[in-house]
Amino acid sequence: MLTRVGVPVQSEAEPSAPESESATLLCFSHLRWNFVFQRPQHLMSRFAHEMNVIFWEEPVDIGAKDTAYLQVREAQDAPGVRIVVPHLPAGMPEDAREATLNRLLDAHLASQHGPLIAWYYTPMMLPFSRHINPTVTVFDAMDELSKFKFAPVKLLDLEQELIDRADVVFTGGSSLYEAKKDRHDSVHCFPSSVDRAHFCKARAHQFDPADQEDLPKPRLGFYGVIDERFDIELLDRIAEARPNWSFVMVGPVVKISEEDLPRRPNICYLGGKTYDQLPSYLSGWDVALMPFAMNESTQFISPTKTPEYLAGGKPVVSTPIKDVVRHYGHLEGVKIASTAEEFVEACEQALELSRNPESGWLAEADLLLSAQSWDTTQARMAGLIADVMGTRAGASPALLVAAE
């Protein structure tokens, strides 16, 4: 191990210490571990209970004359997850970047023993990793990345190559499943789940965070990434229509300009928060919002927020996202609205529900949530992977036992 600027790093010349011969799950993620705690973090932290997990992030640029290296650290919030971040000289041609990433990857895997599971969240990491020979290849399609802003031109071609290589394909929702089920023989739908125990904390009294405690009620809140999927015009119109309501926006702003966000006295942008902090913010709200834009980028999304908000005891108002309507639209505690006028009316109804949690709407939501769990989702995924491994030499006994 090296130390660079006080941070443990690993060079391509120094592979990591030998590990046990249990299975290794190598997760290629377009989302950074410390960005927003969502599907990759929920699943990888659970897989780490039974195998070694390497979470490979996108490269970070360094000085053009510096030497490429890997920064390696253990995830503080997930024992057993090793986060690996390539650092590459800025300005490298694409083929040189891929060749360097290829070498860094090989060096890091040199000391790995036992079965290898290659788990992809993005096909864009295939060019430098397609040469490895994993026991199982998984494509977990949590989003339709080709629909997102700034999507690379070659993404669709690489996705097809990844699907052809994959042993199993998971999808993050029903709409994505329908779009991909005919492209592979083993496609499985695993919609967003929920850590109910974590978000149920919001139902008990929590001390308001300092940046929220002075905001007048009623409070209507949103947490998550604020990007091209967020309907900023809708937020502006409902905030204008109800100046006595406080709209609390929690989350980082990415891929859109902060200058384009609506600015009104009753809209408060509190920035990104940690996963552990979310119940405290949610506890202080009366209604939880999902003001997603109805555009190409939201065509296949299955927001994790829906079950999390309900687990926190808050009624939800959402635009008509297909998977939300399909799985939650029948609940009294979930209101669907297409226009600003409908959204305001739905918020009025949700505010009334929040004043009467004993009216039955929350019990109805709890019944639905009782069948959802990230633990169950991960166990079912592990079972499908074990089925593949069980047909091949060198299957991991630890994984097979864990999946039973």
FIDRENDREN-119751 format. One record per residue (C-alpha): x, y negated, z negated; residue number from 1; residue in three letters. Coordinates in pm, whole numbers, plus 50000, padded with zeros to 5 digits. Example, Ala and Ser with C-alpha at 12.3 -4.5 7.8 and 13.67 -1.06 7.14 Angstrom:
% residues 2
PT  east north    up pos code
PT 51230 50450 49220   1  ALA
PT 51367 50106 49286   2  SER
This chain:
% residues 404
PT  east north    up pos code
PT 50000 50000 50000   1  MET
PT 50108 49644 50072   2  LEU
PT 50001 49322 49905   3  THR
PT 49935 49022 50124   4  ARG
PT 49817 48696 49967   5  VAL
PT 49717 48885 49657   6  GLY
PT 49495 49128 49850   7  VAL
PT 49570 49502 49879   8  PRO
PT 49616 49587 50244   9  VAL
PT 49725 49889 50439  10  GLN
PT 49944 49868 50747  11  SER
PT 49926 50108 51038  12  GLU
PT 50266 50240 50929  13  ALA
PT 50142 50332 50583  14  GLU
PT 49844 50567 50580  15  PRO
PT 49634 50587 50268  16  SER
PT 49703 50841 49998  17  ALA
PT 49587 51196 50066  18  PRO
PT 49230 51264 49966  19  GLU
PT 49036 51576 49881  20  SER
PT 48910 51799 50159  21  GLU
PT 48550 51694 50110  22  SER
PT 48377 51539 50408  23  ALA
PT 48465 51186 50514  24  THR
PT 48199 50953 50651  25  LEU
PT 48345 50682 50872  26  LEU
PT 48086 50407 50914  27  CYS
PT 48135 50155 51196  28  PHE
PT 47931 49848 51103  29  SER
PT 47864 49514 51272  30  HIS
PT 47746 49383 50934  31  LEU
PT 47998 49304 50663  32  ARG
PT 47958 49478 50331  33  TRP
PT 47939 49152 50137  34  ASN
PT 47705 48974 50379  35  PHE
PT 47353 49085 50286  36  VAL
PT 47282 49408 50097  37  PHE
PT 47057 49608 50327  38  GLN
PT 47025 49942 50506  39  ARG
PT 47398 50020 50558  40  PRO
PT 47485 49938 50197  41  GLN
PT 47191 50134 50055  42  HIS
PT 47278 50445 50254  43  LEU
PT 47658 50435 50232  44  MET
PT 47656 50379 49855  45  SER
PT 47446 50695 49822  46  ARG
PT 47653 50904 50063  47  PHE
PT 47957 50805 49855  48  ALA
PT 47823 51020 49571  49  HIS
PT 47902 51334 49770  50  GLU
PT 48180 51243 50015  51  MET
PT 48446 50987 50101  52  ASN
PT 48300 50682 50274  53  VAL
PT 48503 50443 50490  54  ILE
PT 48316 50127 50587  55  PHE
PT 48488 49986 50896  56  TRP
PT 48406 49620 50960  57  GLU
PT 48454 49396 51262  58  GLU
PT 48800 49240 51307  59  PRO
PT 48909 48912 51152  60  VAL
PT 49136 48680 51350  61  ASP
PT 49474 48582 51206  62  ILE
PT 49760 48371 51344  63  GLY
PT 49849 48444 51705  64  ALA
PT 50207 48539 51608  65  LYS
PT 50115 48749 51304  66  ASP
PT 50120 49128 51299  67  THR
PT 49795 49324 51305  68  ALA
PT 49708 49505 50983  69  TYR
PT 49421 49657 50789  70  LEU
PT 49288 49510 50469  71  GLN
PT 49160 49793 50251  72  VAL
PT 48963 49752 49931  73  ARG
PT 48717 49944 49721  74  GLU
PT 48359 49817 49715  75  ALA
PT 48299 49670 49370  76  GLN
PT 47927 49747 49381  77  ASP
PT 47956 50099 49527  78  ALA
PT 48217 50336 49380  79  PRO
PT 48356 50564 49646  80  GLY
PT 48309 50322 49936  81  VAL
PT 48633 50199 50091  82  ARG
PT 48597 49881 50297  83  ILE
PT 48841 49849 50586  84  VAL
PT 48882 49521 50773  85  VAL
PT 49113 49498 51077  86  PRO
PT 49308 49172 51103  87  HIS
PT 49417 49095 51460  88  LEU
PT 49621 48812 51612  89  PRO
PT 49390 48551 51764  90  ALA
PT 49378 48528 52140  91  GLY
PT 49463 48891 52217  92  MET
PT 49322 49016 52549  93  PRO
PT 49035 49260 52507  94  GLU
PT 49232 49565 52620  95  ASP
PT 49514 49480 52379  96  ALA
PT 49266 49437 52093  97  ARG
PT 49112 49775 52163  98  GLU
PT 49453 49943 52185  99  ALA
PT 49556 49788 51853 100  THR
PT 49230 49889 51684 101  LEU
PT 49282 50239 51823 102  ASN
PT 49627 50262 51658 103  ARG
PT 49506 50116 51328 104  LEU
PT 49217 50362 51319 105  LEU
PT 49442 50661 51389 106  ASP
PT 49686 50553 51120 107  ALA
PT 49411 50516 50865 108  HIS
PT 49262 50856 50946 109  LEU
PT 49598 51033 50950 110  ALA
PT 49567 51147 50589 111  SER
PT 49200 51242 50604 112  GLN
PT 49123 51611 50562 113  HIS
PT 48803 51808 50594 114  GLY
PT 48504 51739 50818 115  PRO
PT 48464 51391 50965 116  LEU
PT 48128 51222 51021 117  ILE
PT 48140 50923 51257 118  ALA
PT 47844 50699 51181 119  TRP
PT 47778 50405 51415 120  TYR
PT 47563 50099 51354 121  TYR
PT 47700 49934 51666 122  THR
PT 47807 50082 51998 123  PRO
PT 48052 49793 52035 124  MET
PT 48303 49987 51822 125  MET
PT 48298 50283 52057 126  LEU
PT 48576 50160 52294 127  PRO
PT 48850 50196 52030 128  PHE
PT 48704 50501 51854 129  SER
PT 48571 50724 52132 130  ARG
PT 48893 50928 52125 131  HIS
PT 48837 51065 51775 132  ILE
PT 48684 51411 51742 133  ASN
PT 48435 51404 51454 134  PRO
PT 48246 51707 51332 135  THR
PT 47922 51508 51360 136  VAL
PT 47842 51179 51534 137  THR
PT 47549 50974 51404 138  VAL
PT 47392 50668 51565 139  PHE
PT 47179 50481 51311 140  ASP
PT 46989 50229 51523 141  ALA
PT 46867 49990 51256 142  MET
PT 46797 49712 51509 143  ASP
PT 46771 49667 51885 144  GLU
PT 47097 49473 51900 145  LEU
PT 47066 49404 52272 146  SER
PT 46771 49174 52195 147  LYS
PT 46968 48958 51953 148  PHE
PT 47120 48622 52030 149  LYS
PT 47472 48638 52179 150  PHE
PT 47447 49012 52246 151  ALA
PT 47747 49130 52457 152  PRO
PT 47671 49209 52820 153  VAL
PT 47812 49564 52799 154  LYS
PT 47620 49657 52485 155  LEU
PT 47347 49853 52666 156  LEU
PT 47597 50064 52861 157  ASP
PT 47791 50142 52544 158  LEU
PT 47470 50227 52361 159  GLU
PT 47381 50484 52625 160  GLN
PT 47729 50634 52595 161  GLU
PT 47688 50649 52218 162  LEU
PT 47348 50815 52244 163  ILE
PT 47496 51072 52482 164  ASP
PT 47776 51143 52233 165  ARG
PT 47559 51149 51920 166  ALA
PT 47449 51470 51751 167  ASP
PT 47164 51290 51576 168  VAL
PT 47003 50948 51622 169  VAL
PT 46823 50768 51341 170  PHE
PT 46600 50465 51393 171  THR
PT 46517 50190 51147 172  GLY
PT 46146 50182 51227 173  GLY
PT 45860 50327 51428 174  SER
PT 45891 50082 51717 175  SER
PT 46257 50165 51762 176  LEU
PT 46176 50536 51743 177  TYR
PT 45923 50503 52022 178  GLU
PT 46179 50318 52234 179  ALA
PT 46453 50581 52186 180  LYS
PT 46277 50914 52125 181  LYS
PT 46300 51021 52490 182  ASP
PT 46670 50935 52521 183  ARG
PT 46802 51213 52293 184  HIS
PT 46693 51558 52175 185  ASP
PT 46731 51475 51806 186  SER
PT 46587 51131 51723 187  VAL
PT 46446 51077 51375 188  HIS
PT 46251 50781 51237 189  CYS
PT 46368 50646 50901 190  PHE
PT 46192 50312 50835 191  PRO
PT 46325 50065 50583 192  SER
PT 46286 50196 50231 193  SER
PT 46306 50033 49889 194  VAL
PT 46485 50052 49556 195  ASP
PT 46168 50011 49350 196  ARG
PT 46342 50008 49012 197  ALA
PT 46560 49717 49121 198  HIS
PT 46280 49496 49252 199  PHE
PT 46029 49590 48982 200  CYS
PT 46246 49375 48755 201  LYS
PT 46072 49078 48918 202  ALA
PT 45743 49179 48756 203  ARG
PT 45881 49109 48409 204  ALA
PT 45960 48756 48300 205  HIS
PT 46297 48647 48433 206  GLN
PT 46481 48329 48357 207  PHE
PT 46458 48107 48663 208  ASP
PT 46793 48055 48836 209  PRO
PT 46922 47702 48787 210  ALA
PT 46866 47599 49149 211  ASP
PT 46503 47712 49139 212  GLN
PT 46380 47631 48789 213  GLU
PT 46283 47270 48861 214  ASP
PT 46084 47343 49176 215  LEU
PT 45713 47281 49125 216  PRO
PT 45458 47557 49163 217  LYS
PT 45305 47720 49350 218  PRO
PT 45620 47860 49506 219  ARG
PT 45622 48053 49830 220  LEU
PT 45953 48216 49905 221  GLY
PT 46161 48401 50161 222  PHE
PT 46493 48576 50123 223  TYR
PT 46704 48718 50403 224  GLY
PT 46908 48601 50697 225  VAL
PT 46782 48282 50858 226  ILE
PT 46859 48324 51227 227  ASP
PT 46687 48335 51568 228  GLU
PT 46429 48575 51425 229  ARG
PT 46303 48309 51184 230  PHE
PT 46016 48085 51302 231  ASP
PT 46142 47744 51195 232  ILE
PT 45854 47564 51365 233  GLU
PT 45602 47772 51171 234  LEU
PT 45776 47689 50844 235  LEU
PT 45771 47320 50930 236  ASP
PT 45400 47320 51010 237  ARG
PT 45286 47508 50699 238  ILE
PT 45508 47292 50477 239  ALA
PT 45355 46982 50636 240  GLU
PT 45004 47120 50584 241  ALA
PT 45062 47191 50212 242  ARG
PT 45300 46926 50073 243  PRO
PT 45214 47033 49716 244  ASN
PT 45354 47383 49772 245  TRP
PT 45725 47457 49726 246  SER
PT 45885 47666 50001 247  PHE
PT 46196 47843 49874 248  VAL
PT 46433 47973 50141 249  MET
PT 46705 48205 50009 250  VAL
PT 46970 48335 50248 251  GLY
PT 47254 48248 50483 252  PRO
PT 47194 48057 50807 253  VAL
PT 47360 48227 51104 254  VAL
PT 47355 48193 51485 255  LYS
PT 47135 47883 51463 256  ILE
PT 47231 47530 51366 257  SER
PT 47141 47410 51018 258  GLU
PT 47058 47080 51184 259  GLU
PT 46763 47253 51354 260  ASP
PT 46605 47362 51026 261  LEU
PT 46296 47167 50920 262  PRO
PT 46368 46916 50644 263  ARG
PT 46083 46826 50414 264  ARG
PT 46075 46742 50044 265  PRO
PT 45894 47068 49969 266  ASN
PT 46134 47296 50163 267  ILE
PT 46437 47407 49963 268  CYS
PT 46730 47597 50116 269  TYR
PT 46920 47772 49840 270  LEU
PT 47178 47959 50047 271  GLY
PT 47282 48322 50020 272  GLY
PT 47247 48517 49696 273  LYS
PT 47366 48857 49582 274  THR
PT 47144 49163 49582 275  TYR
PT 47148 49164 49201 276  ASP
PT 47017 48805 49193 277  GLN
PT 46717 48861 49420 278  LEU
PT 46471 48987 49153 279  PRO
PT 46528 48671 48949 280  SER
PT 46435 48450 49245 281  TYR
PT 46145 48672 49347 282  LEU
PT 46008 48669 48994 283  SER
PT 45959 48292 49010 284  GLY
PT 45753 48298 49330 285  TRP
PT 45378 48323 49368 286  ASP
PT 45377 48450 49727 287  VAL
PT 45647 48611 49941 288  ALA
PT 45678 48508 50305 289  LEU
PT 45792 48671 50627 290  MET
PT 45764 48389 50884 291  PRO
PT 45929 48578 51167 292  PHE
PT 45918 48443 51519 293  ALA
PT 45733 48658 51769 294  MET
PT 46004 48687 52029 295  ASN
PT 46235 48940 52190 296  GLU
PT 46462 48961 51885 297  SER
PT 46177 49072 51656 298  THR
PT 46015 49320 51895 299  GLN
PT 46159 49624 51716 300  PHE
PT 46238 49503 51363 301  ILE
PT 46114 49683 51052 302  SER
PT 46182 49436 50769 303  PRO
PT 46313 49579 50443 304  THR
PT 46157 49281 50271 305  LYS
PT 45800 49409 50296 306  THR
PT 45834 49694 50042 307  PRO
PT 46081 49494 49833 308  GLU
PT 45841 49203 49794 309  TYR
PT 45557 49439 49701 310  LEU
PT 45777 49627 49455 311  ALA
PT 45846 49288 49294 312  GLY
PT 45470 49243 49248 313  GLY
PT 45424 48966 49504 314  LYS
PT 45159 48949 49777 315  PRO
PT 45307 48909 50124 316  VAL
PT 45216 48689 50419 317  VAL
PT 45373 48787 50750 318  SER
PT 45349 48711 51116 319  THR
PT 45222 49012 51317 320  PRO
PT 45547 49209 51337 321  ILE
PT 45447 49542 51488 322  LYS
PT 45594 49770 51221 323  ASP
PT 45464 49550 50939 324  VAL
PT 45110 49560 51079 325  VAL
PT 45133 49934 51141 326  ARG
PT 45262 50039 50799 327  HIS
PT 45140 49764 50565 328  TYR
PT 44869 49565 50742 329  GLY
PT 44591 49771 50582 330  HIS
PT 44696 49668 50231 331  LEU
PT 44502 49393 50060 332  GLU
PT 44830 49253 49932 333  GLY
PT 44972 49203 50282 334  VAL
PT 44820 48927 50493 335  LYS
PT 44892 48896 50866 336  ILE
PT 44872 48559 51041 337  ALA
PT 44960 48452 51394 338  SER
PT 44920 48072 51388 339  THR
PT 45017 47802 51141 340  ALA
PT 44652 47754 51049 341  GLU
PT 44603 48125 50991 342  GLU
PT 44926 48138 50793 343  PHE
PT 44813 47862 50557 344  VAL
PT 44477 48032 50507 345  GLU
PT 44649 48366 50441 346  ALA
PT 44876 48199 50186 347  CYS
PT 44570 48061 50008 348  GLU
PT 44430 48415 49987 349  GLN
PT 44763 48551 49869 350  ALA
PT 44787 48284 49599 351  LEU
PT 44451 48401 49469 352  GLU
PT 44578 48759 49462 353  LEU
PT 44889 48655 49271 354  SER
PT 44666 48514 48998 355  ARG
PT 44481 48846 48971 356  ASN
PT 44731 49135 48986 357  PRO
PT 44482 49355 48798 358  GLU
PT 44224 49328 49076 359  SER
PT 44355 49645 49240 360  GLY
PT 44569 49512 49525 361  TRP
PT 44895 49582 49341 362  LEU
PT 44791 49934 49242 363  ALA
PT 44713 50002 49608 364  GLU
PT 45057 49879 49710 365  ALA
PT 45225 50083 49436 366  ASP
PT 45058 50399 49561 367  LEU
PT 45208 50344 49905 368  LEU
PT 45549 50256 49764 369  LEU
PT 45556 50569 49548 370  SER
PT 45639 50772 49858 371  ALA
PT 45934 50547 49954 372  GLN
PT 46287 50574 49823 373  SER
PT 46636 50516 49961 374  TRP
PT 46739 50827 49768 375  ASP
PT 46485 51034 49962 376  THR
PT 46583 50874 50293 377  THR
PT 46952 50945 50236 378  GLN
PT 46881 51304 50128 379  ALA
PT 46677 51370 50442 380  ARG
PT 46952 51221 50659 381  MET
PT 47212 51433 50478 382  ALA
PT 47001 51740 50545 383  GLY
PT 46993 51673 50919 384  LEU
PT 47369 51616 50924 385  ILE
PT 47423 51935 50725 386  ALA
PT 47217 52126 50981 387  ASP
PT 47460 52015 51251 388  VAL
PT 47765 52084 51036 389  MET
PT 47632 52424 50939 390  GLY
PT 47648 52537 51300 391  THR
PT 48015 52443 51334 392  ARG
PT 48335 52568 51183 393  ALA
PT 48460 52374 50883 394  GLY
PT 48121 52267 50754 395  ALA
PT 48143 52083 50423 396  SER
PT 48014 52300 50135 397  PRO
PT 47972 51984 49926 398  ALA
PT 47746 51827 50187 399  LEU
PT 47550 52146 50245 400  LEU
PT 47484 52189 49873 401  VAL
PT 47393 51820 49829 402  ALA
PT 47138 51842 50108 403  ALA
PT 46958 52148 49971 404  GLU
